[in-house]
Amino acid sequence: MGVFVYLPLVLPLTALPIARLAEQHLHPRRAARLLTTVAVILASCSLVCLGLLVVVGTAQLPGNPLPDGWSDDEVREAVPHDAFAGKASILALVAVTMACGFTLHRHYRFRSRAHRALAGLPGGGDLAVLPDDVPYAYALPGSPGRIMVSTAMLAALDPAERRALLAHERAHLAGHHHRLLLATRLAGCVNPLLRPLQAALVYSTERWADEEAARATGDRRLTARAVGKAALISRPDPRAAGVAGFATAGPVPRRVAALLGPVPPDRGWPPALTPAGAAAFVAAAGTTVSALSALNAAVALYLVLEAATTPL
């Protein structure tokens, strides 16, 4: 197993260059999907290797529930510095489990509370207008998804800007952006090196929704004006603070500037001889090496454990 078990824990560094460059050079829909895919794969590989280290670390503890053969010298020699790394990985896995559990609990607790509150409001459809003097608007996923918008926000926009705002929020629901954001947030809980991808994904999903709203209204300047005005007056719903995908505006000046420019090209992969292409290649290579390293470490540990527990 050797050094291969440690590689997936540090290879997320290869994804950091693509985070900012994807925002600038890829269509936001493709950038969001690329960032999420890379984050999930790298986090999964990190979790696998952390679990392998936990097996070795647990084998060193007295009275552990593992077979006696798993603490043989062959197993300890399979992982460098196993006495420290193996036991430290137990604490790391506990911390990862608690962080992921807290994130999921907070996310779904807010969703359930919000939907219970909506049950008492009159009317149907995907739009829920809340009588509130605080201006805000966000997409609330669920079955069905709803658009939460306050009366203060609607009063501050003219009818055309309201259509652009609602088209933006509907794009969040149609694109299931909350799933991408939650997956990337969980990936950051598994491996902190992946956390910079969260900010890039927030921007990409907002830009994705902006482009869908501009396409629905047929007016990019109108959409830019609605985005800018809503951002200037909006106040985040305090109940949604820290919850993946809710009430997040992203870097508004950059979004407005992008809407005032041309439609971004919808190409599948950036040209190889560009910074974005090189960063995408590095991220893809790092993700591939991480997956192969995790597989190699898992197979190696399995063979060692099999040899250690097989009677002669």
Stockholm file with secondary structure:
# STOCKHOLM 1.0

chainA/1-312         MGVFVYLPLVLPLTALPIARLAEQHLHPRRAARLLTTVAVILASCSLVCLGLLVVVGTAQLPGNPLPDGWSDDEVREAVPHDAFAGKASILALVAVTMACGFTLHRHYRFRSRAHRALAGLPGGGDLAVLPDDVPYAYALPGSPGRIMVSTAMLAALDPAERRALLAHERAHLAGHHHRLLLATRLAGCVNPLLRPLQAALVYSTERWADEEAARATGDRRLTARAVGKAALISRPDPRAAGVAGFATAGPVPRRVAALLGPVPPDRGWPPALTPAGAAAFVAAAGTTVSALSALNAAVALYLVLEAATTPL
#=GR chainA/1-312 SS CGGGGTHHHHGGGGGHHHHHHHHHHSCHHHHHHHHHHHHHHHHHHHHHHHHHHHHHHHHTSTTCSSCGGGGSHHHHHHSTTHHHHHHHHHHHHHHHHHHHHHHHHHHHHHHHHHHHHHTTSSCCSSEEEECCSSCCEEEECSSSCEEEEEHHHHHHSCHHHHHHHHHHHHHHHHTTHHHHHHHHHHHHHHCGGGTHHHHHHHHHHHHHHHHHHHHHHTCHHHHHHHHHHHHHHCCCCGGGTTCTTSSCCCCHHHHHHHHTSCCCCCCSSCCTTSHHHHHHHHHHHHHHHHHHHHHHHHHHHHHHHHHHHSCC
#=GC SS_cons         CGGGGTHHHHGGGGGHHHHHHHHHHSCHHHHHHHHHHHHHHHHHHHHHHHHHHHHHHHHTSTTCSSCGGGGSHHHHHHSTTHHHHHHHHHHHHHHHHHHHHHHHHHHHHHHHHHHHHHTTSSCCSSEEEECCSSCCEEEECSSSCEEEEEHHHHHHSCHHHHHHHHHHHHHHHHTTHHHHHHHHHHHHHHCGGGTHHHHHHHHHHHHHHHHHHHHHHTCHHHHHHHHHHHHHHCCCCGGGTTCTTSSCCCCHHHHHHHHTSCCCCCCSSCCTTSHHHHHHHHHHHHHHHHHHHHHHHHHHHHHHHHHHHSCC
//
